[in-house]
């Protein structure tokens, strides 16, 4: 094994310091791509949350509206149900 002298060790440390101070341009490019992708993901997550909230609101309003119509029509809905259930089974 070769023994390192004090001067060769210090020159290696200096070389390592120079390398760590300089950022490889490829790394910088990949970091920028990562930041862009993260921004896109965050935007899509916000859009998804907004869409889910709109869906829940629409579902709630539709349920209230259907329940109101069912009360208004009363027994007519129950009388017609077997016909539409049979129709759905026939389609299958």
PyMOL Python script that loads the backbone (N, CA, C, O; Angstrom):
from pymol import cmd

cmd.read_pdbstr("""\
ATOM      1  N   UNK A   1       0.830  -1.182   0.000  1.00  0.00           N
ATOM      2  CA  UNK A   1       0.000   0.000   0.000  1.00  0.00           C
ATOM      3  C   UNK A   1       0.868   1.236   0.000  1.00  0.00           C
ATOM      4  O   UNK A   1       1.921   1.278   0.636  1.00  0.00           O
ATOM      5  N   UNK A   2       0.419   2.225  -0.712  1.00  0.00           N
ATOM      6  CA  UNK A   2       1.161   3.470  -0.771  1.00  0.00           C
ATOM      7  C   UNK A   2       0.737   4.359   0.381  1.00  0.00           C
ATOM      8  O   UNK A   2      -0.443   4.435   0.721  1.00  0.00           O
ATOM      9  N   UNK A   3       1.698   5.022   0.970  1.00  0.00           N
ATOM     10  CA  UNK A   3       1.426   5.925   2.072  1.00  0.00           C
ATOM     11  C   UNK A   3       1.260   7.326   1.516  1.00  0.00           C
ATOM     12  O   UNK A   3       2.089   7.788   0.732  1.00  0.00           O
ATOM     13  N   UNK A   4       0.198   8.001   1.915  1.00  0.00           N
ATOM     14  CA  UNK A   4      -0.059   9.355   1.431  1.00  0.00           C
ATOM     15  C   UNK A   4       0.703  10.356   2.289  1.00  0.00           C
ATOM     16  O   UNK A   4       0.702  10.268   3.517  1.00  0.00           O
ATOM     17  N   UNK A   5       1.337  11.281   1.643  1.00  0.00           N
ATOM     18  CA  UNK A   5       2.036  12.332   2.376  1.00  0.00           C
ATOM     19  C   UNK A   5       1.062  13.438   2.699  1.00  0.00           C
ATOM     20  O   UNK A   5      -0.041  13.485   2.154  1.00  0.00           O
ATOM     21  N   UNK A   6       1.469  14.331   3.587  1.00  0.00           N
ATOM     22  CA  UNK A   6       0.613  15.447   4.001  1.00  0.00           C
ATOM     23  C   UNK A   6       0.232  16.320   2.816  1.00  0.00           C
ATOM     24  O   UNK A   6      -0.909  16.777   2.737  1.00  0.00           O
ATOM     25  N   UNK A   7       1.152  16.563   1.898  1.00  0.00           N
ATOM     26  CA  UNK A   7       0.864  17.442   0.763  1.00  0.00           C
ATOM     27  C   UNK A   7      -0.115  16.793  -0.207  1.00  0.00           C
ATOM     28  O   UNK A   7      -0.967  17.480  -0.771  1.00  0.00           O
ATOM     29  N   UNK A   8      -0.010  15.481  -0.410  1.00  0.00           N
ATOM     30  CA  UNK A   8      -0.934  14.823  -1.333  1.00  0.00           C
ATOM     31  C   UNK A   8      -2.340  14.750  -0.747  1.00  0.00           C
ATOM     32  O   UNK A   8      -3.323  14.857  -1.480  1.00  0.00           O
ATOM     33  N   UNK A   9      -2.443  14.567   0.585  1.00  0.00           N
ATOM     34  CA  UNK A   9      -3.744  14.552   1.240  1.00  0.00           C
ATOM     35  C   UNK A   9      -4.391  15.918   1.145  1.00  0.00           C
ATOM     36  O   UNK A   9      -5.583  16.016   0.853  1.00  0.00           O
ATOM     37  N   UNK A  10      -3.636  16.966   1.384  1.00  0.00           N
ATOM     38  CA  UNK A  10      -4.208  18.313   1.329  1.00  0.00           C
ATOM     39  C   UNK A  10      -4.609  18.685  -0.088  1.00  0.00           C
ATOM     40  O   UNK A  10      -5.589  19.406  -0.277  1.00  0.00           O
ATOM     41  N   UNK A  11      -3.869  18.207  -1.100  1.00  0.00           N
ATOM     42  CA  UNK A  11      -4.248  18.503  -2.480  1.00  0.00           C
ATOM     43  C   UNK A  11      -5.530  17.759  -2.848  1.00  0.00           C
ATOM     44  O   UNK A  11      -6.344  18.285  -3.607  1.00  0.00           O
ATOM     45  N   UNK A  12      -5.727  16.535  -2.322  1.00  0.00           N
ATOM     46  CA  UNK A  12      -6.963  15.801  -2.573  1.00  0.00           C
ATOM     47  C   UNK A  12      -8.153  16.490  -1.913  1.00  0.00           C
ATOM     48  O   UNK A  12      -9.233  16.561  -2.498  1.00  0.00           O
ATOM     49  N   UNK A  13      -7.960  16.994  -0.701  1.00  0.00           N
ATOM     50  CA  UNK A  13      -9.021  17.705  -0.002  1.00  0.00           C
ATOM     51  C   UNK A  13      -9.385  18.970  -0.767  1.00  0.00           C
ATOM     52  O   UNK A  13     -10.563  19.313  -0.869  1.00  0.00           O
ATOM     53  N   UNK A  14      -8.387  19.665  -1.306  1.00  0.00           N
ATOM     54  CA  UNK A  14      -8.642  20.872  -2.095  1.00  0.00           C
ATOM     55  C   UNK A  14      -9.421  20.521  -3.361  1.00  0.00           C
ATOM     56  O   UNK A  14     -10.337  21.245  -3.750  1.00  0.00           O
ATOM     57  N   UNK A  15      -9.055  19.407  -4.004  1.00  0.00           N
ATOM     58  CA  UNK A  15      -9.781  18.967  -5.203  1.00  0.00           C
ATOM     59  C   UNK A  15     -11.233  18.638  -4.875  1.00  0.00           C
ATOM     60  O   UNK A  15     -12.139  18.972  -5.637  1.00  0.00           O
ATOM     61  N   UNK A  16     -11.447  17.983  -3.740  1.00  0.00           N
ATOM     62  CA  UNK A  16     -12.806  17.638  -3.320  1.00  0.00           C
ATOM     63  C   UNK A  16     -13.604  18.907  -3.048  1.00  0.00           C
ATOM     64  O   UNK A  16     -14.771  18.990  -3.433  1.00  0.00           O
ATOM     65  N   UNK A  17     -13.001  19.898  -2.394  1.00  0.00           N
ATOM     66  CA  UNK A  17     -13.678  21.162  -2.138  1.00  0.00           C
ATOM     67  C   UNK A  17     -14.066  21.851  -3.439  1.00  0.00           C
ATOM     68  O   UNK A  17     -15.162  22.401  -3.542  1.00  0.00           O
ATOM     69  N   UNK A  18     -13.179  21.827  -4.436  1.00  0.00           N
ATOM     70  CA  UNK A  18     -13.491  22.453  -5.729  1.00  0.00           C
ATOM     71  C   UNK A  18     -14.675  21.746  -6.382  1.00  0.00           C
ATOM     72  O   UNK A  18     -15.556  22.397  -6.945  1.00  0.00           O
ATOM     73  N   UNK A  19     -14.698  20.415  -6.308  1.00  0.00           N
ATOM     74  CA  UNK A  19     -15.779  19.649  -6.925  1.00  0.00           C
ATOM     75  C   UNK A  19     -17.115  19.904  -6.236  1.00  0.00           C
ATOM     76  O   UNK A  19     -18.154  19.978  -6.892  1.00  0.00           O
ATOM     77  N   UNK A  20     -17.083  20.038  -4.907  1.00  0.00           N
ATOM     78  CA  UNK A  20     -18.339  20.239  -4.199  1.00  0.00           C
ATOM     79  C   UNK A  20     -18.888  21.647  -4.386  1.00  0.00           C
ATOM     80  O   UNK A  20     -20.096  21.858  -4.276  1.00  0.00           O
ATOM     81  N   UNK A  21     -18.017  22.614  -4.668  1.00  0.00           N
ATOM     82  CA  UNK A  21     -18.482  23.980  -4.897  1.00  0.00           C
ATOM     83  C   UNK A  21     -19.144  24.135  -6.258  1.00  0.00           C
ATOM     84  O   UNK A  21     -20.048  24.954  -6.422  1.00  0.00           O
ATOM     85  N   UNK A  22     -18.703  23.359  -7.224  1.00  0.00           N
ATOM     86  CA  UNK A  22     -19.246  23.454  -8.576  1.00  0.00           C
ATOM     87  C   UNK A  22     -20.380  22.432  -8.718  1.00  0.00           C
ATOM     88  O   UNK A  22     -20.202  21.248  -8.431  1.00  0.00           O
ATOM     89  N   UNK A  23     -21.537  22.904  -9.162  1.00  0.00           N
ATOM     90  CA  UNK A  23     -22.673  22.008  -9.368  1.00  0.00           C
ATOM     91  C   UNK A  23     -22.689  21.604 -10.831  1.00  0.00           C
ATOM     92  O   UNK A  23     -22.593  22.436 -11.734  1.00  0.00           O
ATOM     93  N   UNK A  24     -22.811  20.329 -11.032  1.00  0.00           N
ATOM     94  CA  UNK A  24     -22.875  19.809 -12.395  1.00  0.00           C
ATOM     95  C   UNK A  24     -24.122  20.369 -13.073  1.00  0.00           C
ATOM     96  O   UNK A  24     -25.209  20.293 -12.501  1.00  0.00           O
ATOM     97  N   UNK A  25     -23.995  20.922 -14.262  1.00  0.00           N
ATOM     98  CA  UNK A  25     -25.169  21.499 -14.949  1.00  0.00           C
ATOM     99  C   UNK A  25     -26.295  20.483 -15.153  1.00  0.00           C
ATOM    100  O   UNK A  25     -27.467  20.859 -15.167  1.00  0.00           O
ATOM    101  N   UNK A  26     -25.959  19.223 -15.309  1.00  0.00           N
ATOM    102  CA  UNK A  26     -26.995  18.202 -15.479  1.00  0.00           C
ATOM    103  C   UNK A  26     -27.838  18.070 -14.216  1.00  0.00           C
ATOM    104  O   UNK A  26     -29.049  17.855 -14.279  1.00  0.00           O
ATOM    105  N   UNK A  27     -27.177  18.201 -13.071  1.00  0.00           N
ATOM    106  CA  UNK A  27     -27.909  18.135 -11.807  1.00  0.00           C
ATOM    107  C   UNK A  27     -28.858  19.321 -11.702  1.00  0.00           C
ATOM    108  O   UNK A  27     -30.002  19.169 -11.274  1.00  0.00           O
ATOM    109  N   UNK A  28     -28.385  20.499 -12.092  1.00  0.00           N
ATOM    110  CA  UNK A  28     -29.222  21.699 -12.054  1.00  0.00           C
ATOM    111  C   UNK A  28     -30.448  21.544 -12.946  1.00  0.00           C
ATOM    112  O   UNK A  28     -31.555  21.929 -12.569  1.00  0.00           O
ATOM    113  N   UNK A  29     -30.241  20.978 -14.126  1.00  0.00           N
ATOM    114  CA  UNK A  29     -31.351  20.767 -15.066  1.00  0.00           C
ATOM    115  C   UNK A  29     -32.364  19.797 -14.472  1.00  0.00           C
ATOM    116  O   UNK A  29     -33.570  20.030 -14.554  1.00  0.00           O
ATOM    117  N   UNK A  30     -31.881  18.715 -13.877  1.00  0.00           N
ATOM    118  CA  UNK A  30     -32.787  17.741 -13.273  1.00  0.00           C
ATOM    119  C   UNK A  30     -33.530  18.323 -12.077  1.00  0.00           C
ATOM    120  O   UNK A  30     -34.698  18.001 -11.853  1.00  0.00           O
ATOM    121  N   UNK A  31     -32.861  19.175 -11.309  1.00  0.00           N
ATOM    122  CA  UNK A  31     -33.532  19.830 -10.185  1.00  0.00           C
ATOM    123  C   UNK A  31     -34.645  20.756 -10.680  1.00  0.00           C
ATOM    124  O   UNK A  31     -35.713  20.827 -10.071  1.00  0.00           O
ATOM    125  N   UNK A  32     -34.399  21.456 -11.771  1.00  0.00           N
ATOM    126  CA  UNK A  32     -35.424  22.323 -12.342  1.00  0.00           C
ATOM    127  C   UNK A  32     -36.603  21.497 -12.853  1.00  0.00           C
ATOM    128  O   UNK A  32     -37.757  21.890 -12.688  1.00  0.00           O
ATOM    129  N   UNK A  33     -36.312  20.350 -13.474  1.00  0.00           N
ATOM    130  CA  UNK A  33     -37.394  19.459 -13.934  1.00  0.00           C
ATOM    131  C   UNK A  33     -38.201  18.949 -12.745  1.00  0.00           C
ATOM    132  O   UNK A  33     -39.428  18.873 -12.803  1.00  0.00           O
ATOM    133  N   UNK A  34     -37.510  18.605 -11.677  1.00  0.00           N
ATOM    134  CA  UNK A  34     -38.180  18.120 -10.472  1.00  0.00           C
ATOM    135  C   UNK A  34     -39.084  19.204  -9.884  1.00  0.00           C
ATOM    136  O   UNK A  34     -40.214  18.921  -9.486  1.00  0.00           O
ATOM    137  N   UNK A  35     -38.595  20.429  -9.830  1.00  0.00           N
ATOM    138  CA  UNK A  35     -39.408  21.534  -9.315  1.00  0.00           C
ATOM    139  C   UNK A  35     -40.632  21.770 -10.186  1.00  0.00           C
ATOM    140  O   UNK A  35     -41.727  22.008  -9.676  1.00  0.00           O
ATOM    141  N   UNK A  36     -40.448  21.702 -11.492  1.00  0.00           N
ATOM    142  CA  UNK A  36     -41.573  21.884 -12.409  1.00  0.00           C
ATOM    143  C   UNK A  36     -42.601  20.770 -12.229  1.00  0.00           C
ATOM    144  O   UNK A  36     -43.805  21.024 -12.189  1.00  0.00           O
ATOM    145  N   UNK A  37     -42.116  19.541 -12.121  1.00  0.00           N
ATOM    146  CA  UNK A  37     -43.030  18.411 -11.927  1.00  0.00           C
ATOM    147  C   UNK A  37     -43.773  18.536 -10.599  1.00  0.00           C
ATOM    148  O   UNK A  37     -44.962  18.225 -10.521  1.00  0.00           O
ATOM    149  N   UNK A  38     -43.084  18.987  -9.562  1.00  0.00           N
ATOM    150  CA  UNK A  38     -43.724  19.178  -8.259  1.00  0.00           C
ATOM    151  C   UNK A  38     -44.801  20.248  -8.336  1.00  0.00           C
ATOM    152  O   UNK A  38     -45.877  20.088  -7.760  1.00  0.00           O
ATOM    153  N   UNK A  39     -44.523  21.325  -9.034  1.00  0.00           N
ATOM    154  CA  UNK A  39     -45.531  22.375  -9.214  1.00  0.00           C
ATOM    155  C   UNK A  39     -46.753  21.845  -9.957  1.00  0.00           C
ATOM    156  O   UNK A  39     -47.891  22.145  -9.596  1.00  0.00           O
ATOM    157  N   UNK A  40     -46.502  21.055 -10.998  1.00  0.00           N
ATOM    158  CA  UNK A  40     -47.617  20.469 -11.759  1.00  0.00           C
ATOM    159  C   UNK A  40     -48.454  19.536 -10.883  1.00  0.00           C
ATOM    160  O   UNK A  40     -49.683  19.555 -10.937  1.00  0.00           O
ATOM    161  N   UNK A  41     -47.781  18.730 -10.085  1.00  0.00           N
ATOM    162  CA  UNK A  41     -48.492  17.800  -9.195  1.00  0.00           C
ATOM    163  C   UNK A  41     -49.333  18.575  -8.189  1.00  0.00           C
ATOM    164  O   UNK A  41     -50.487  18.224  -7.944  1.00  0.00           O
ATOM    165  N   UNK A  42     -48.766  19.622  -7.606  1.00  0.00           N
ATOM    166  CA  UNK A  42     -49.521  20.428  -6.641  1.00  0.00           C
ATOM    167  C   UNK A  42     -50.749  21.059  -7.279  1.00  0.00           C
ATOM    168  O   UNK A  42     -51.821  21.097  -6.674  1.00  0.00           O
ATOM    169  N   UNK A  43     -50.591  21.557  -8.508  1.00  0.00           N
ATOM    170  CA  UNK A  43     -51.726  22.166  -9.215  1.00  0.00           C
ATOM    171  C   UNK A  43     -52.809  21.125  -9.475  1.00  0.00           C
ATOM    172  O   UNK A  43     -53.996  21.398  -9.300  1.00  0.00           O
ATOM    173  N   UNK A  44     -52.396  19.939  -9.891  1.00  0.00           N
ATOM    174  CA  UNK A  44     -53.370  18.880 -10.163  1.00  0.00           C
ATOM    175  C   UNK A  44     -54.070  18.426  -8.884  1.00  0.00           C
ATOM    176  O   UNK A  44     -55.258  18.105  -8.913  1.00  0.00           O
ATOM    177  N   UNK A  45     -53.355  18.395  -7.774  1.00  0.00           N
ATOM    178  CA  UNK A  45     -53.990  18.023  -6.504  1.00  0.00           C
ATOM    179  C   UNK A  45     -55.035  19.053  -6.090  1.00  0.00           C
ATOM    180  O   UNK A  45     -56.098  18.692  -5.585  1.00  0.00           O
ATOM    181  N   UNK A  46     -54.737  20.331  -6.303  1.00  0.00           N
ATOM    182  CA  UNK A  46     -55.708  21.384  -5.994  1.00  0.00           C
ATOM    183  C   UNK A  46     -56.930  21.241  -6.895  1.00  0.00           C
ATOM    184  O   UNK A  46     -58.065  21.362  -6.435  1.00  0.00           O
ATOM    185  N   UNK A  47     -56.693  20.982  -8.189  1.00  0.00           N
ATOM    186  CA  UNK A  47     -57.807  20.781  -9.125  1.00  0.00           C
ATOM    187  C   UNK A  47     -58.658  19.581  -8.710  1.00  0.00           C
ATOM    188  O   UNK A  47     -59.886  19.631  -8.774  1.00  0.00           O
ATOM    189  N   UNK A  48     -58.001  18.511  -8.287  1.00  0.00           N
ATOM    190  CA  UNK A  48     -58.724  17.319  -7.847  1.00  0.00           C
ATOM    191  C   UNK A  48     -59.577  17.619  -6.622  1.00  0.00           C
ATOM    192  O   UNK A  48     -60.733  17.202  -6.555  1.00  0.00           O
ATOM    193  N   UNK A  49     -59.020  18.335  -5.658  1.00  0.00           N
ATOM    194  CA  UNK A  49     -59.789  18.693  -4.462  1.00  0.00           C
ATOM    195  C   UNK A  49     -60.999  19.548  -4.818  1.00  0.00           C
ATOM    196  O   UNK A  49     -62.087  19.346  -4.277  1.00  0.00           O
ATOM    197  N   UNK A  50     -60.810  20.503  -5.729  1.00  0.00           N
ATOM    198  CA  UNK A  50     -61.929  21.354  -6.156  1.00  0.00           C
ATOM    199  C   UNK A  50     -62.992  20.533  -6.876  1.00  0.00           C
ATOM    200  O   UNK A  50     -64.187  20.741  -6.666  1.00  0.00           O
ATOM    201  N   UNK A  51     -62.562  19.605  -7.722  1.00  0.00           N
ATOM    202  CA  UNK A  51     -63.512  18.770  -8.458  1.00  0.00           C
ATOM    203  C   UNK A  51     -64.290  17.861  -7.516  1.00  0.00           C
ATOM    204  O   UNK A  51     -65.495  17.668  -7.678  1.00  0.00           O
ATOM    205  N   UNK A  52     -63.595  17.308  -6.536  1.00  0.00           N
ATOM    206  CA  UNK A  52     -64.290  16.456  -5.560  1.00  0.00           C
ATOM    207  C   UNK A  52     -65.310  17.255  -4.758  1.00  0.00           C
ATOM    208  O   UNK A  52     -66.408  16.770  -4.486  1.00  0.00           O
ATOM    209  N   UNK A  53     -64.950  18.470  -4.383  1.00  0.00           N
ATOM    210  CA  UNK A  53     -65.886  19.307  -3.626  1.00  0.00           C
ATOM    211  C   UNK A  53     -67.112  19.642  -4.479  1.00  0.00           C
ATOM    212  O   UNK A  53     -68.242  19.615  -3.991  1.00  0.00           O
ATOM    213  N   UNK A  54     -66.878  19.958  -5.762  1.00  0.00           N
ATOM    214  CA  UNK A  54     -67.996  20.259  -6.658  1.00  0.00           C
ATOM    215  C   UNK A  54     -68.884  19.031  -6.847  1.00  0.00           C
ATOM    216  O   UNK A  54     -70.108  19.148  -6.896  1.00  0.00           O
ATOM    217  N   UNK A  55     -68.265  17.855  -6.953  1.00  0.00           N
ATOM    218  CA  UNK A  55     -69.034  16.621  -7.102  1.00  0.00           C
ATOM    219  C   UNK A  55     -69.888  16.357  -5.864  1.00  0.00           C
ATOM    220  O   UNK A  55     -71.065  16.014  -5.980  1.00  0.00           O
ATOM    221  N   UNK A  56     -69.297  16.516  -4.681  1.00  0.00           N
ATOM    222  CA  UNK A  56     -70.063  16.291  -3.446  1.00  0.00           C
ATOM    223  C   UNK A  56     -71.235  17.257  -3.353  1.00  0.00           C
ATOM    224  O   UNK A  56     -72.330  16.869  -2.945  1.00  0.00           O
ATOM    225  N   UNK A  57     -71.014  18.515  -3.729  1.00  0.00           N
ATOM    226  CA  UNK A  57     -72.074  19.513  -3.689  1.00  0.00           C
ATOM    227  C   UNK A  57     -73.201  19.132  -4.654  1.00  0.00           C
ATOM    228  O   UNK A  57     -74.378  19.201  -4.300  1.00  0.00           O
ATOM    229  N   UNK A  58     -72.834  18.732  -5.868  1.00  0.00           N
ATOM    230  CA  UNK A  58     -73.821  18.341  -6.871  1.00  0.00           C
ATOM    231  C   UNK A  58     -74.587  17.095  -6.431  1.00  0.00           C
ATOM    232  O   UNK A  58     -75.801  17.008  -6.616  1.00  0.00           O
ATOM    233  N   UNK A  59     -73.880  16.142  -5.854  1.00  0.00           N
ATOM    234  CA  UNK A  59     -74.530  14.923  -5.363  1.00  0.00           C
ATOM    235  C   UNK A  59     -75.532  15.246  -4.260  1.00  0.00           C
ATOM    236  O   UNK A  59     -76.631  14.693  -4.228  1.00  0.00           O
ATOM    237  N   UNK A  60     -75.151  16.134  -3.368  1.00  0.00           N
ATOM    238  CA  UNK A  60     -76.049  16.528  -2.276  1.00  0.00           C
ATOM    239  C   UNK A  60     -77.296  17.219  -2.823  1.00  0.00           C
ATOM    240  O   UNK A  60     -78.417  16.907  -2.421  1.00  0.00           O
ATOM    241  N   UNK A  61     -77.090  18.152  -3.738  1.00  0.00           N
ATOM    242  CA  UNK A  61     -78.227  18.865  -4.327  1.00  0.00           C
ATOM    243  C   UNK A  61     -79.140  17.905  -5.093  1.00  0.00           C
ATOM    244  O   UNK A  61     -80.364  18.019  -5.021  1.00  0.00           O
ATOM    245  N   UNK A  62     -78.552  16.971  -5.816  1.00  0.00           N
ATOM    246  CA  UNK A  62     -79.348  16.014  -6.584  1.00  0.00           C
ATOM    247  C   UNK A  62     -80.154  15.100  -5.664  1.00  0.00           C
ATOM    248  O   UNK A  62     -81.309  14.787  -5.950  1.00  0.00           O
ATOM    249  N   UNK A  63     -79.548  14.679  -4.571  1.00  0.00           N
ATOM    250  CA  UNK A  63     -80.252  13.829  -3.619  1.00  0.00           C
ATOM    251  C   UNK A  63     -81.448  14.553  -3.023  1.00  0.00           C
ATOM    252  O   UNK A  63     -82.531  13.981  -2.896  1.00  0.00           O
ATOM    253  N   UNK A  64     -81.248  15.803  -2.662  1.00  0.00           N
ATOM    254  CA  UNK A  64     -82.348  16.592  -2.103  1.00  0.00           C
ATOM    255  C   UNK A  64     -83.460  16.746  -3.143  1.00  0.00           C
ATOM    256  O   UNK A  64     -84.642  16.632  -2.819  1.00  0.00           O
ATOM    257  N   UNK A  65     -83.078  17.000  -4.368  1.00  0.00           N
ATOM    258  CA  UNK A  65     -84.063  17.191  -5.435  1.00  0.00           C
ATOM    259  C   UNK A  65     -84.846  15.894  -5.713  1.00  0.00           C
ATOM    260  O   UNK A  65     -86.066  15.922  -5.880  1.00  0.00           O
ATOM    261  N   UNK A  66     -84.140  14.776  -5.761  1.00  0.00           N
ATOM    262  CA  UNK A  66     -84.803  13.483  -5.997  1.00  0.00           C
ATOM    263  C   UNK A  66     -85.738  13.141  -4.848  1.00  0.00           C
ATOM    264  O   UNK A  66     -86.855  12.670  -5.066  1.00  0.00           O
ATOM    265  N   UNK A  67     -85.281  13.378  -3.632  1.00  0.00           N
ATOM    266  CA  UNK A  67     -86.146  13.111  -2.476  1.00  0.00           C
ATOM    267  C   UNK A  67     -87.412  13.975  -2.518  1.00  0.00           C
ATOM    268  O   UNK A  67     -88.503  13.512  -2.187  1.00  0.00           O
ATOM    269  N   UNK A  68     -87.250  15.219  -2.925  1.00  0.00           N
ATOM    270  CA  UNK A  68     -88.409  16.111  -3.051  1.00  0.00           C
ATOM    271  C   UNK A  68     -89.387  15.616  -4.100  1.00  0.00           C
ATOM    272  O   UNK A  68     -90.600  15.643  -3.893  1.00  0.00           O
ATOM    273  N   UNK A  69     -88.856  15.164  -5.227  1.00  0.00           N
ATOM    274  CA  UNK A  69     -89.723  14.636  -6.285  1.00  0.00           C
ATOM    275  C   UNK A  69     -90.414  13.351  -5.839  1.00  0.00           C
ATOM    276  O   UNK A  69     -91.583  13.124  -6.153  1.00  0.00           O
ATOM    277  N   UNK A  70     -89.682  12.512  -5.104  1.00  0.00           N
ATOM    278  CA  UNK A  70     -90.280  11.261  -4.621  1.00  0.00           C
ATOM    279  C   UNK A  70     -91.430  11.551  -3.653  1.00  0.00           C
ATOM    280  O   UNK A  70     -92.451  10.865  -3.685  1.00  0.00           O
ATOM    281  N   UNK A  71     -91.274  12.546  -2.806  1.00  0.00           N
ATOM    282  CA  UNK A  71     -92.356  12.911  -1.886  1.00  0.00           C
ATOM    283  C   UNK A  71     -93.535  13.487  -2.645  1.00  0.00           C
ATOM    284  O   UNK A  71     -94.691  13.225  -2.314  1.00  0.00           O
ATOM    285  N   UNK A  72     -93.233  14.276  -3.668  1.00  0.00           N
ATOM    286  CA  UNK A  72     -94.288  14.910  -4.456  1.00  0.00           C
ATOM    287  C   UNK A  72     -95.111  13.858  -5.211  1.00  0.00           C
ATOM    288  O   UNK A  72     -96.337  13.941  -5.284  1.00  0.00           O
ATOM    289  N   UNK A  73     -94.399  12.861  -5.775  1.00  0.00           N
ATOM    290  CA  UNK A  73     -95.096  11.843  -6.560  1.00  0.00           C
ATOM    291  C   UNK A  73     -95.695  10.747  -5.691  1.00  0.00           C
ATOM    292  O   UNK A  73     -96.619  10.046  -6.104  1.00  0.00           O
ATOM    293  N   UNK A  74     -95.160  10.608  -4.490  1.00  0.00           N
ATOM    294  CA  UNK A  74     -95.733   9.654  -3.539  1.00  0.00           C
ATOM    295  C   UNK A  74     -95.648   8.218  -3.991  1.00  0.00           C
ATOM    296  O   UNK A  74     -94.572   7.727  -4.335  1.00  0.00           O
ATOM    297  N   UNK A  75     -96.777   7.545  -3.991  1.00  0.00           N
ATOM    298  CA  UNK A  75     -96.846   6.107  -4.264  1.00  0.00           C
ATOM    299  C   UNK A  75     -96.581   5.773  -5.726  1.00  0.00           C
ATOM    300  O   UNK A  75     -96.307   4.616  -6.047  1.00  0.00           O
ATOM    301  N   UNK A  76     -96.655   6.750  -6.616  1.00  0.00           N
ATOM    302  CA  UNK A  76     -96.429   6.482  -8.046  1.00  0.00           C
ATOM    303  C   UNK A  76     -95.037   5.891  -8.280  1.00  0.00           C
ATOM    304  O   UNK A  76     -94.855   5.019  -9.130  1.00  0.00           O
ATOM    305  N   UNK A  77     -94.073   6.374  -7.524  1.00  0.00           N
ATOM    306  CA  UNK A  77     -92.698   5.883  -7.692  1.00  0.00           C
ATOM    307  C   UNK A  77     -92.622   4.409  -7.300  1.00  0.00           C
ATOM    308  O   UNK A  77     -92.021   3.605  -8.012  1.00  0.00           O
ATOM    309  N   UNK A  78     -93.216   4.064  -6.195  1.00  0.00           N
ATOM    310  CA  UNK A  78     -93.186   2.677  -5.735  1.00  0.00           C
ATOM    311  C   UNK A  78     -93.936   1.753  -6.685  1.00  0.00           C
ATOM    312  O   UNK A  78     -93.528   0.610  -6.888  1.00  0.00           O
ATOM    313  N   UNK A  79     -95.023   2.234  -7.265  1.00  0.00           N
ATOM    314  CA  UNK A  79     -95.799   1.409  -8.195  1.00  0.00           C
ATOM    315  C   UNK A  79     -95.027   1.173  -9.496  1.00  0.00           C
ATOM    316  O   UNK A  79     -95.132   0.101 -10.092  1.00  0.00           O
ATOM    317  N   UNK A  80     -94.256   2.164  -9.936  1.00  0.00           N
ATOM    318  CA  UNK A  80     -93.535   2.056 -11.204  1.00  0.00           C
ATOM    319  C   UNK A  80     -92.190   1.339 -11.050  1.00  0.00           C
ATOM    320  O   UNK A  80     -91.618   0.896 -12.046  1.00  0.00           O
ATOM    321  N   UNK A  81     -91.682   1.218  -9.838  1.00  0.00           N
ATOM    322  CA  UNK A  81     -90.364   0.630  -9.610  1.00  0.00           C
ATOM    323  C   UNK A  81     -90.208  -0.776 -10.210  1.00  0.00           C
ATOM    324  O   UNK A  81     -89.196  -1.016 -10.870  1.00  0.00           O
ATOM    325  N   UNK A  82     -91.137  -1.714 -10.025  1.00  0.00           N
ATOM    326  CA  UNK A  82     -90.947  -3.069 -10.593  1.00  0.00           C
ATOM    327  C   UNK A  82     -90.778  -3.056 -12.110  1.00  0.00           C
ATOM    328  O   UNK A  82     -90.001  -3.840 -12.655  1.00  0.00           O
ATOM    329  N   UNK A  83     -91.497  -2.178 -12.785  1.00  0.00           N
ATOM    330  CA  UNK A  83     -91.383  -2.093 -14.235  1.00  0.00           C
ATOM    331  C   UNK A  83     -89.966  -1.711 -14.643  1.00  0.00           C
ATOM    332  O   UNK A  83     -89.370  -2.354 -15.507  1.00  0.00           O
ATOM    333  N   UNK A  84     -89.430  -0.667 -14.025  1.00  0.00           N
ATOM    334  CA  UNK A  84     -88.092  -0.191 -14.404  1.00  0.00           C
ATOM    335  C   UNK A  84     -86.996  -1.153 -13.953  1.00  0.00           C
ATOM    336  O   UNK A  84     -85.966  -1.254 -14.619  1.00  0.00           O
ATOM    337  N   UNK A  85     -87.185  -1.847 -12.860  1.00  0.00           N
ATOM    338  CA  UNK A  85     -86.213  -2.857 -12.437  1.00  0.00           C
ATOM    339  C   UNK A  85     -86.198  -4.019 -13.421  1.00  0.00           C
ATOM    340  O   UNK A  85     -85.133  -4.525 -13.774  1.00  0.00           O
ATOM    341  N   UNK A  86     -87.390  -4.447 -13.867  1.00  0.00           N
ATOM    342  CA  UNK A  86     -87.479  -5.534 -14.854  1.00  0.00           C
ATOM    343  C   UNK A  86     -86.841  -5.105 -16.185  1.00  0.00           C
ATOM    344  O   UNK A  86     -86.193  -5.903 -16.862  1.00  0.00           O
ATOM    345  N   UNK A  87     -87.033  -3.866 -16.532  1.00  0.00           N
ATOM    346  CA  UNK A  87     -86.465  -3.326 -17.758  1.00  0.00           C
ATOM    347  C   UNK A  87     -84.941  -3.323 -17.712  1.00  0.00           C
ATOM    348  O   UNK A  87     -84.284  -3.644 -18.702  1.00  0.00           O
ATOM    349  N   UNK A  88     -84.382  -2.958 -16.555  1.00  0.00           N
ATOM    350  CA  UNK A  88     -82.931  -2.947 -16.395  1.00  0.00           C
ATOM    351  C   UNK A  88     -82.363  -4.365 -16.466  1.00  0.00           C
ATOM    352  O   UNK A  88     -81.302  -4.578 -17.053  1.00  0.00           O
ATOM    353  N   UNK A  89     -83.062  -5.337 -15.871  1.00  0.00           N
ATOM    354  CA  UNK A  89     -82.615  -6.727 -15.916  1.00  0.00           C
ATOM    355  C   UNK A  89     -82.671  -7.259 -17.344  1.00  0.00           C
ATOM    356  O   UNK A  89     -81.806  -8.034 -17.752  1.00  0.00           O
ATOM    357  N   UNK A  90     -83.678  -6.848 -18.100  1.00  0.00           N
ATOM    358  CA  UNK A  90     -83.802  -7.297 -19.480  1.00  0.00           C
ATOM    359  C   UNK A  90     -82.647  -6.766 -20.334  1.00  0.00           C
ATOM    360  O   UNK A  90     -82.189  -7.451 -21.249  1.00  0.00           O
ATOM    361  N   UNK A  91     -82.182  -5.568 -20.046  1.00  0.00           N
ATOM    362  CA  UNK A  91     -81.044  -5.006 -20.789  1.00  0.00           C
ATOM    363  C   UNK A  91     -79.779  -5.785 -20.521  1.00  0.00           C
ATOM    364  O   UNK A  91     -78.947  -5.947 -21.413  1.00  0.00           O
ATOM    365  N   UNK A  92     -79.622  -6.273 -19.298  1.00  0.00           N
ATOM    366  CA  UNK A  92     -78.425  -7.026 -18.936  1.00  0.00           C
ATOM    367  C   UNK A  92     -78.407  -8.333 -19.684  1.00  0.00           C
ATOM    368  O   UNK A  92     -77.477  -9.123 -19.523  1.00  0.00           O
TER     369      UNK A  92
END
""", "prot")
cmd.dss("prot")
cmd.show_as("cartoon", "prot")
cmd.util.cbc("prot")
cmd.orient("prot")
